[in-house]
């Protein structure tokens, strides 16, 4: 039977279907398609749809789901293929949950297929509570893993999107949370081009379906109505064809906080005219008044409606279910064993071993273990923010108890509070530590201390941290515990850098486990008991102290991240240890000189001299000449995660083109700068601190750009 309208005919080209539907809508109906809670158009058979859905590290805020490690943990895996598999699994569960909701007649918030993921903002300052949602501080790592996330979420079907991904928050957005509705971020042209925009460009060119504008202003313009960001750069320079969505309530901020407009009609007109197609909120309902006042034309509205509807068509929302892949995915896949195994693998690969004096892995003959600390049995320390919920959350304590060999006595004590003062009087934890062979202290942060404005209920700064040090009560607890513990392993939870140099000095081993997801306890046990070799690497720099940081509300990059900081870190970007001893051989370069526009190959051999197999995140950095005080110290230009068999070797190769050596000048232009460039292939960002912590000597070389 023929379709009643051309837009319902799946045989027609996409553009023809979109244009047909737009032509049949009244102005009010068009506007109704431009708010996140889109109204049904019953006369045409267009169902209601809610665009607001989250999938940061699993289908979020919609009940049962597999909970993967928080995104900062996925960043610590340095594993593109793993991140893509995680994202594809999230999309599979999303389709299953959407299918079930539609079958039950539900089309509400968090039940759709348009996901406001990934967050590819740069984690420029460790005080930012939402940094946990990002892949870390480096634009290259963020862009590479962000693309993997997009490809996994959207799938590879030539006609249909599995789900629609969204690159957020565009642009120059990374705290402070309490200022996000009023801040005017004013980076210089170099920092904008070198740090804040590259990941967005990479995802746009990789085909991300949507981009979300940020709350703040950038260079004087509100991001969701910025001609520079949306018209000139996003759609003009990069050629973005998808739709732009506002952050939630961000259009209201135009007149309520930024004061660039006087009312909702003016705000809505400004946003749409500059290219923001979809409003998370209801401000766009003022577009009818804006048309009447001639602030905007219906033709300009049509362009945005067409982009929004195009996404719905690409998701198959107007097509017969039998034509759409994934339309029969059952809820039986949600939180299934196959997905939990992947969550466990991701958590294992996210764990970073920061120190080990030989106490790890725990041997089979261990007699007794004390597990203690405020986040050891804390389920929220598995979740981070923007999470789904699993009925089977394996806490770190539970995973360790489950894995401990029979005959090994295991004791648990809470030890100390997460924050606030220690209770007066006797604390039995210290005596218990002296009675056990090994003490595992799980300390750090949970989502009550860091997160988004309104979520981190114990944060004194609306989600952010005022200081990056370990909470004082926890540090005092660890110092006293050290006096009694025979062997002390410190496990850090949290989504950001924790400056605890004292704990590093007195602990026998230190690990960072982030917010590791539903299988976090089993993943930690896999690593501690030696069933898996730690392979996580830091996606952020850990400073020694808060005082080493520039002011939080300064968006300049000078003094920040491994690229621009002059302070020796506690733990460098890219750093992490394993249980095997690896060595890098001589770096072989295919050229000694490189002309403008040229390329070369860098090759190194990695050898494992131990009886343990290892997994290594091999990193390639360029160290450019320091032509100014704002030149980066080093720049990540490539990485590969490789398996190195026990007693074996692998060869790793990087092809470096002109972009690997390009410098950004003060005007924001990419330029060719002749001179001597170092090339470093190793297991951490270059610097003496990584070597002092036990990282293997990297393979190094040098070329001349001519």
N, C-alpha and C positions, 0 to 999 in steps of 0.2 A: 504494500500500500504506500502511495506517495506521501511524503511528509507534508503536514498542513501548511508549513511555512518554509521558505528556502533555508532559513538559519537552522532548521532541524534536519536538514538533509546532509548526512555525513559524507556524501560523495562530492559535495561542492568544495571549492577551495576555502581555506580558513578566512581570508580577507573578505570574500563574498558573503560568507555566513555572518561574520561580525557586522559588516556594513548593513546587511539586511535587518538584523535585530536592532541596531541603533536607529535605523530609519523608522521602525515601528513604535519606538518608545516616545512617550510624551516627555516634556521637560522635567516634570516632577518624577517620572519613572527613571529617567536618566540619573537625576540627582540621587534617587534611592539606591542606585547601583554603585554610588561613589562613597558610601559610608560603610564601615566594616560590618555592620549589621544590615546587610543588604535586604531590601524588601522583596517579597514575591511579586511577580507580575502575572496574576492569575489568568488574565484574559489571553495571555500568550503562552501559558504553561511554563513560565519561568519560576522555579522554586526559590524560596528564601535561601540565603547563604550567609554564613558568618565567616569573615576572613581571618579573624583573630585566632591563631593556633600557634603553639609553641613546641619546639622539638630540639631544644638545646643539646641534650645528651640522652634522648629518649622522648617518646611522645609525652608531652607535659600537661599537667593539670587536667587530666581526663581519666583518672582512675588507674587501673592496672596497666602496667607497662614494664618492659625491661629497662632498668636504670643503668645506663653506661656511666663510666667515669665522667665527672664534670669536664668541660671542654679544656681547661688548663691541663688536666691530666692527659687528655687525648693529644694535646700539644706536646706533652713530655714523651709520648711514644715515638715521635719523629718518624711516623710510619704512614705514608700516604695510602697504601693499599688497605691497611687496617682501618683507617678513618673512613675510607670509602665503603668498606664492608659494614662498618657500624652504621653509617648513614643509610645504606640500602636496607638494612634490617629495621631501622627506625621507620623508614618509608613503608615497609611491608606491614608493620604493626599499625601504622597510621591508616593504610588502606583497609585493613581488617576492622578497625574500630569505626571508621567512617561508614563502611558497608553495613555494619550492625546498627549504627545510629540511624541511617537512612531507612533501613528496613523497619525500624521501630517508629519511624515518623519523626525523628529528632534531627534538627539542623541547627543546633545552638553553638555557642562559643566553645572552642577547643574540640569540635567534632568534624572540622573540615579538612581540607587537603592543602591549604596554603600556609606554609610554616615560616614564621619570622625567625629564621635560622639560616646561616650562622652569623654570630657576632664577630666581625673581623676588625673591630677597633684595636688599636695598638696599646698594649698594657705598658704605658709609658711611665707610670708611677705606681709602686706597690701599695700605696695607701688606698687606691680605688677599689671599692667593694665589689664592683661588677667585673673587675679584671679576671675573675675566675671563669667568666663566660667566654673568654678569648683564648686564642692559641698562643699568646705570649707577647713578648716585646719586640719581635723582629718582623719587619714587613715581608721578607722573603718566606720565612717559615709560615707565617700567617696566611699568605697568599696561596702557597702550595697546599697546605692542609685544608684551607677554605675551599679551594677548587675540588679537592677530593670529597669534601662534605657535600658540595653542590651536586657533583656527578652521582654520588650515591643516592641522595634524596630525589633527584629528578629522573634517574634512570637513563637508559640508552635506547628506548623505543623511538623509532623515527617519527612517530605521529603524536604520541601521548606522553605527557609528563606523569611520572609515578606520583610525585608530589611536587609542589612548587617551592623552591628555596628562595631566600631573601637575604641579601647582604646588608647588614646593619652595623652601626648607626652612622650614616653618611652625613657629615664627616667632621673630623677633629673633635671626637667625643671620647672622653675618658676621665670623667670626674672633674671636680668634686660633685658628689651626688646632690648636695644641698644647693648647689648653684646651677644645676643643669637647666632650669627653666628661665634663668636670667643671664647666664654667662655669655659674653661675646669672646669666643676663642680667636686670638689673633696671632697665629703662627707666621713666621716670616716665609717668604716664597720658597726658600730652600727646604725648610722643615715640612711645609705642605707637600711639596713634590717628592721629597726623599723618604718621608716617614708616613704621613697620614693618608696619602692617596694610592700608593702602589697596589695594595691588596685589593682595593675596590676595583681598580682598573683590571687587575688579573681576573677577578671573578666575573666582571662584565664581559670580558673577551672570551671567557670560558662558557658563557651562556646562562648565567644566573637569571632567573625569571623576574625577580623583583629586587628593588633597592629601597631600604627604609631610611628616611631622613631623620636626623637627630633633633633633640629638643633645643639645643643651644643655637646661638648665632655663630657664624664663622665670617670673620672680616666684615662685621657689621650687618650681614644679612641673615635672617632666620633660615636654618638649613632646609626646612621644608618649603621654603619659598625663595630660595637663592637662585638668582639668574646665573651667577658664576658657577655654582656647583651643579645645578640641575640642567640648565640650558646649554651653557658654554662648554662645560667639561663632560658631564655624564652623557648627554644626548649628542652634543656637538662633536667634541674631540674623540670620545670613545665609541660613539655610535650605538648607544644603548637603545634597544627596541622594546624592552619589557615595561612593566608598570612601576611607578614609584608610590610608596605608601608612607604616610606620616607616622611618627611615633605617637603613642596614645595621648591625646590631648594637646599635642604639639601645635596644632593650628590655633587653638585658643590662646596659646602663649604669645602669639603675634601681638594681640591687643591687650591681653591681661598682664603680661610681664615684659616682653621686649618693647612694647609701646611703638611698634612700627606701623600699626594700623589702629583704627578707632573702634571697630566693632567686628562681629562675626562675618558679615557680608564682605567687608573689605579684606579680612584675613583669608576667607575662602577664595575670593577672586585672585588675590596675590599668589596664593599657593598653586591654584590650577593654571593660571597664565604662565607660571614659570616651570610647570611640569610635574607637580605632585598630583597624582591621579586618584588616589584612594585616601580617605580620611579615617584613621582610627579615632573615632569620636563622632560627634554630631554637628560639628561646625559647618560642614558642607551643606547642611539643610538651609543655610543662609544664601546659597547660590541663586535661588529664585529671586530673592531681593537684589542680589548683585546684578542679575540680568536686567531686571526692571530699572535699576539705576544706571545701566549701561557701563558697569565696571568690568563686565566680561560678556562675550557673545556666546550664543548657544553653540556655534561652530567650534569654539575653543573647548567647551564642555564635551562636545562630541568626540574630540580627539582623545580626551582622557577616558571617556566611557569605552571607546573602542579598545584601548590598551588593557583596561580592566577586564572586559568581556573576553578578550583574546586568551587570557590566562584560563578562564573558566572553560572555554572551548578546548584548550590544549590538555586540560585535565579530564576531558571526556564527560563533563557534567551535562552536556546537551545530547549525548549520543546513547544509543541502545547499549545496555550493559554488556551484551555479548560481544560487542566490538571493542570494548575497553579492557586491556590487560589489567589484572589485579581486581576486577569487579567481583570475583568470587573468592577472594582471600578470606579465610575464616578466622574468627577470633581465637581459634585453637593455637594460632602461632604466637599469640601475645604472651610474653614471659615464658615461652616454652624452653625446654632444656637446651635446644640448639642455640637459641638466642642468649641464654644465660652463660653458656660456654664461651660465646664470643665476648660477652661482658667481662667474664673472668680473664680471658686472654688480654683484653684491652687494659684491664686494671693491672695485670702482671707487667705489661710493657710500659705502663705509666710510672711504676715505682722507681724512684731514683735513690740509689745507694750513694750517700754523701761521705761516709767515713766507715772504715772497717779495719780494726786492728787485728783481725783474725778470729774474732768471736763468732762470725757468721761464715757459712751457714751453720745452723744448729745441728750438732751431730746426733746420731741415733742413741748415743749413750747418755744424753742429758738426763739428769736425775730429777730436777725440779725447776719449775718456772713460776715466777710471780708476774701476773699481768696487771698493770695499774695505769692510772691516768684518766683525766676527765672525758676523753673522747674514745676510750677503748671499747666501751659498751654503748656508745652514743649512736643511735640510728641516723640522726640528722647529719652526723659527720660523714655518712656515706653519700649524702644526697646533693650537697651544694644548693644552688637555686635553680629555678625553672625546671623542676624535676617532675617526672611521673612517679608513680608509687607502686612498689612491688609488695605482695603479701609475704615475700620471703626475702627479707633484708638480713644478710649475714654480716653482723658487726665484726670488727677486727678481733675482739676478744673471742667471739664464737668461732671464728675461723681458726684461730690458734688453738683453742681447746679441742676442736674437732680433729686437727692434724697432729697434735702431740701424741707421741707413741705411748702405747700401753706400758704402764710401769713408771711413767714420768708423772710426778705430782704437779698439778697445775692449780694455782690459787689466784683469785681475782680480788682486788680491792680498788675502790674508786680513787683513793689517793689524795686528790685535792679538787677544789672547785675549778670551773673553767675560767672564771674571773672573780674579782672581789676578794675579800680577806679569807685567810685560812681560819678554820674554827679553832678556838682556844683549847688547850688541854692536850691530851695524849692522842697521837695518830699511830694506829697499829700497823700502818703500812711499812714503816721503817724497820720495825722489828721483824716483820714478815720477810722483808727483802734480805736481811742477814741470814735467814733460815733457808734460802733458796739459791740454787746454783746460778740462775740467770734471772734478771729482772728486765721486763719489757715495759717501758713507760710510754704510753700513747698520749701525747700532749699536742697543743697547738690551738687551732681555731675550729669553730663550727659556724653554720650560717646565721646564727644569732649575732655574731660579732662582725660579719662582713657580708655585704650583699647590696641589693637595690634599695633605693629610697622606699621606706615603708615595710621592707621585709626583715632587715637586720635589726631586730627589736632591742638588742643590747648594745648597738653601736651608738656612741655619743655624738656621732657626726652624720646621722641620717643614712647609714649604710657603709660609710668609709671607716678607715682606721686612722686615728690621729698619729699613732706611732706604729712602727713595724716590728718592734721588739716582741718577744714572747711575753704574754701577760705576766706581770710581776709575781703573782701568787704561784704560777706554774714554774717559773725559774727558781724561786726560793724552794719549792718542793723538790725539784730535780737536784739542787745543790745539796739538800739534806739527804735525799735518797742516795746520792753518790757515796756518802759516808758509810752507808750500810750495805749497799748492793755489791755483791762479789763481781758480777759482770753486768754492765748496764747498756741496754740497747734503747735508744730514743727514736720513736716513730712520730713524725710530724704530720698532722692533718691540717688541711686548709687549702684555700684557693689562691694564695699569694705568697710573697716572700716573707719569711719569718727570720728576723735577725736574732740569733741566739748563739753568739760566738762562745759564750761560757759553756753552754751545753755541748757544743762541738768539742771543746777542749777536754771536758771530763768524761764524756761518754765513750764507750768502747766501739759503738757503731751508731750511725745516724741514717735514717731513711726518711724521704718525703713521699707520702702516699696520696696527697691531695684529698679530694672527695671521690672515693674510688668506686661508688656505685653498689648495686645490689649484691655483687659477688666479691666485694672488697675484702672481707675477712678471709675468704679462701685464697684470694690472690696474694695477700700478705703472707699467709702461711706457706704458699708455694715458694715464695722468695726466701723467707727466713729459714725454712727447713731444707732449702737447696734443691727443691724439685724444679725450680726455674731459676735461671741466671738473671739477675737484675740488668735491665737494658734501657731503662728510662734515662732521659737526659734533660737538664733544666731548660725550659723554654723561656726562662726569665733569669735575670741577675738577682742575687740575694746580697744587698748591701750589708755592711757590718752594723750600721746604726742609722736611725732616722736622720740624724744630723748630716749624713752624707748626701742627702737628697736636696734638689732645688725646691723652691716653694711649690706646693701642690697645684695652685691655680695658675702657674706659669706654664704655658703650652710650648715654650721653646724647648728644644731637645738638648741644648748644651747641658752637660752634667748628668745626662740620663742614659740608661741602658749600656750594654757592653760597647756600643759604638762610640759613645761620647763622654762617658764618665772617666774622671781622672783618679777616682778613689779605688783602692784595691778592694775587691768584693770579698764577702765571706765564701760564697759559692759562685763561680762564673757561669755565664750563659753557656749552654751546651754541655756542661759538666755532668758526669755521673760515672760511678765505678761499677765493675762487675766482679765476678768470682774468679775469672780466668786472667792470666797475665798476657797481655797483647803487646806486640811491638809493630811499629810502622817502619817499613823499609825506605830506601831512598826514593825521593820524588822524581819521576821522569817527566820532563816537559817536552812537548813536540816542537817547541820553538824557543829561541833565546830572545828574539825581538818580535814585536807585534805592531804592524802598521794600523792606522786608524781603520776600523771596520773589520779587522782580522779576527781569527779564532785560533785556539790552541787546545791541546789535550793534556790533562794532568793525570798521571797514573801512579798509584802507590800499591804496595803489597802489604797486607796485614797478616801477621803470623801469630798463632796461638800456641804458646810453648807449654801449656798445661794439659792435664787429662780431662778438663771440663770443656764441653762445647760452650761457645759464647755467641751472643748477638750484639753487634756493635752498630751504633749510629755514627757513620763516618761523615765528617763535616769538612767542607771546603770553604776557606775564607780567602779573600783578597785583602792585603794590607796596602792601601794606597799611600802615596807620598803625602806628608802633612803640609799641604800648601797654605793652610790657614788654621786658626785655632778651632774652627768648626768642621774640619775634615774628620771623617770617621777614623777611628783607630783600626778597625777591621770591619769587613762586610761579609756576611754569609752569602755565598753564591751557589751552593749546591749541597745536597746531603743524600745519603743512601743508607738504608738499614740492611745489614748483611749478616748472615750466619757464618761463623768461623768454626770449623770442626776442631775437636780436640787434637792437638798436635799437627794441625793443618794450616794452610794459608789460603787467602783469597786475594784477587787483584781487583782494585776499585779504580774506576776511570771517570773523570769529569771533563766534559767539553765546555770550555769557557769562551763565549763570544764577546762581542763588543760591549754588550749590556753589563757583563760581569765586571768590566773595568771602568765603566762610565762614571763620571763624577757629576754632582749637582752643584751648580754655581749659585751665587747669592740671589740671582733672579729666578731660580727654580728651573733653569734649563739644564738638560743633560749634555755634558760636554766631554770632549776627549782631552785629557791632560797628559802630555808626555812625561816620562820619568820612570823611575825604578819602582816596580810593584812586587811585593812579596806574595807568594801563594803558600798557604798552609793547609795541609790535609791531616786531620787528627780527630780526637775524640772530645774536643772542647774548643771554645773560642780561644784565640791566642792570648798568652799571658803567663807570667810566672806563677800565679796563684794556682792554676790548674795543675801544674807540675808539682807544686808543693803538696797538693792534696792527693797525689798519687796517679794522675793521668799519665798515660804513656807519652813519650817524646813524639811530637808530630813529625810528619815528613814535610820539609820546607824547601822552597825554591824561589827563584827570582827571575823576572823578565823585565825587559825595557820596552815601554810603549814609545813608539817613534811617530 
